[in-house]
């Protein structure tokens, strides 16, 4: 592992970058700000290709609203109305997506500097979120470990709290396996026979809908461009795909296949212990260097707005419990 000074926060605090290398040729660079993945280089015949969208310096990240490459939390995705009730008490959260809370609020995990240290063959990043941070209850201690193993990026998440709270962690990497251009020619499959339809503010309606007979049936490899502009009300609401897919065989104590992505000679498999994956097709990216639909996210996670939907899998974490999950991004030729 190598490290260097990536930049400084406005208050002068240093932000370091760490580069991990695997004997297969896979290379990942992670910075302390937001525990963000800034680059992921995959070996190809011509050498190496960066398949993750990222900036080369700190200032663009400080102004970034797209959560580029970040660990999202305390609650990834959306919470309706920025409110939820737990054990009979209502909590009001920081709102940053219209009236809703997105990816933990105005100053979520993507916008703080994590402590970082080598950890065996990986990089361990830690963050302590105080009680009341962005409105969430409990002092939450979170650990995220990155490591490279046999051509795969493995991300482990762990968290503990001293008071009942809700938690949903994910990784917000934007992938483009071609290294440039849009993601419309990428082929994708998602191991889900159901998905969560959304309202016009992209909050789930509470329904769990079969994918069969809809553009959301991605159980077999499908070119994204052949589906994304179909005449479907849900695609119009999201401006493309921005939906949570319910994985058929999750959650699991060990990782199970979630999705597969292929383009320009690279295949990426996503495996996870989580019960869902949010497929986001970069519909709100704009400007340079990352324009509309030049990257996509496959965010393994629990369901959006679970604290307000009793029928959804619980995201409550209580004192004495340890949250743990793992997601694997495995690369190969194809």
HUMOGI-V800256 format. One record per residue. RES is the residue in one letter. D_FIRST is the distance of its C-alpha to the first C-alpha in Angstrom with 1 decimal. Layout:
BEGIN
RES;D_FIRST, RES;D_FIRST
END
This chain:
BEGIN
X;0.0, X;3.8, X;6.8, X;10.5, X;13.9, X;15.0, X;18.5, X;21.0, X;23.3, X;27.0, X;27.3, X;24.7, X;22.0, X;18.5, X;16.2, X;12.5, X;10.3, X;6.7, X;5.6, X;4.9, X;6.8, X;9.8, X;12.2, X;14.8, X;13.4, X;12.6, X;10.0, X;9.9, X;9.7, X;10.9, X;12.8, X;14.6, X;18.0, X;19.3, X;15.9, X;16.2, X;14.6, X;15.2, X;14.5, X;14.2, X;14.7, X;16.7, X;17.8, X;21.5, X;24.1, X;23.7, X;20.0, X;18.0, X;19.4, X;18.0, X;19.9, X;19.1, X;21.1, X;19.4, X;20.0, X;18.3, X;19.4, X;20.2, X;24.0, X;24.6, X;22.7, X;25.0, X;27.9, X;26.7, X;29.1, X;27.6, X;24.7, X;22.4, X;19.3, X;20.0, X;20.4, X;24.2, X;26.3, X;28.1, X;30.1, X;28.8, X;31.6, X;35.0, X;37.4, X;41.0, X;42.7, X;39.9, X;41.6, X;41.6, X;43.6, X;42.2, X;44.6, X;47.4, X;45.7, X;44.8, X;41.6, X;41.4, X;38.0, X;36.7, X;37.8, X;36.0, X;37.2, X;41.0, X;42.3, X;39.3, X;36.0, X;33.0, X;29.4, X;30.2, X;32.4, X;32.2, X;29.3, X;27.4, X;23.8, X;22.8, X;24.1, X;22.7, X;19.6, X;17.7, X;16.2, X;12.4, X;10.5, X;7.9, X;10.3, X;10.2, X;8.4, X;8.2, X;8.5, X;12.1, X;14.3, X;17.8, X;21.0, X;24.6, X;27.3, X;30.6, X;33.9, X;35.6, X;32.5, X;33.8, X;36.7, X;34.9, X;36.0, X;34.1, X;31.1, X;28.2, X;24.9, X;22.2, X;18.8, X;16.6, X;13.7, X;11.6, X;10.3, X;10.8, X;13.5, X;15.9, X;15.9, X;16.0, X;14.4, X;15.4, X;16.2, X;18.0, X;20.3, X;22.2, X;24.9, X;27.8, X;30.8, X;33.6, X;36.2, X;37.0, X;35.0, X;33.9, X;30.4, X;29.0, X;25.3, X;23.9, X;21.2, X;22.7, X;20.7, X;23.1, X;22.9, X;24.6, X;24.1, X;26.1, X;23.9, X;27.1, X;30.5, X;31.6, X;30.8, X;34.5, X;34.2, X;31.4, X;32.8, X;32.1, X;33.2, X;32.9, X;34.0, X;36.4, X;40.2, X;40.6, X;39.3, X;40.1, X;42.5, X;42.2, X;44.7, X;44.8, X;42.2, X;39.8, X;40.4, X;41.1, X;44.8, X;44.5, X;45.5, X;43.5, X;44.7, X;44.6, X;42.8, X;45.5, X;47.6, X;45.4, X;42.7, X;40.2, X;40.8, X;37.4, X;37.6, X;37.6, X;35.6, X;37.1, X;36.6, X;35.8, X;38.2, X;41.0, X;40.8, X;39.5, X;42.8, X;45.2, X;48.1, X;46.8, X;47.3, X;43.9, X;42.1, X;44.2, X;43.3, X;39.5, X;39.9, X;38.3, X;36.1, X;35.0, X;35.9, X;34.7, X;35.1, X;36.0, X;34.2, X;36.8, X;35.1, X;33.1, X;32.1, X;30.8, X;29.1, X;26.9, X;25.7, X;28.4, X;28.6, X;29.0, X;28.8, X;28.3, X;27.8, X;28.4, X;28.7, X;28.6, X;27.4, X;24.6, X;25.3, X;23.3, X;24.4, X;24.1, X;24.6, X;25.1, X;26.9, X;28.4, X;32.1, X;31.8, X;29.9, X;30.8, X;31.1, X;31.1, X;31.9, X;30.9, X;34.6, X;34.0, X;31.5, X;33.4, X;33.2, X;30.6, X;28.0, X;28.1, X;31.7, X;33.6, X;32.1, X;29.3, X;26.9, X;27.5, X;26.1, X;26.3, X;26.0, X;26.2, X;28.2, X;31.6, X;34.6, X;35.2, X;37.9, X;38.0, X;39.2, X;42.3, X;42.9, X;44.0, X;44.0, X;40.3, X;37.8, X;37.3, X;34.3, X;35.6, X;33.4, X;35.3, X;34.7, X;33.8, X;32.1, X;28.4, X;27.3, X;24.7, X;23.8, X;21.4, X;21.0, X;19.6, X;19.4, X;19.8, X;20.1, X;22.5, X;25.0, X;28.4
END
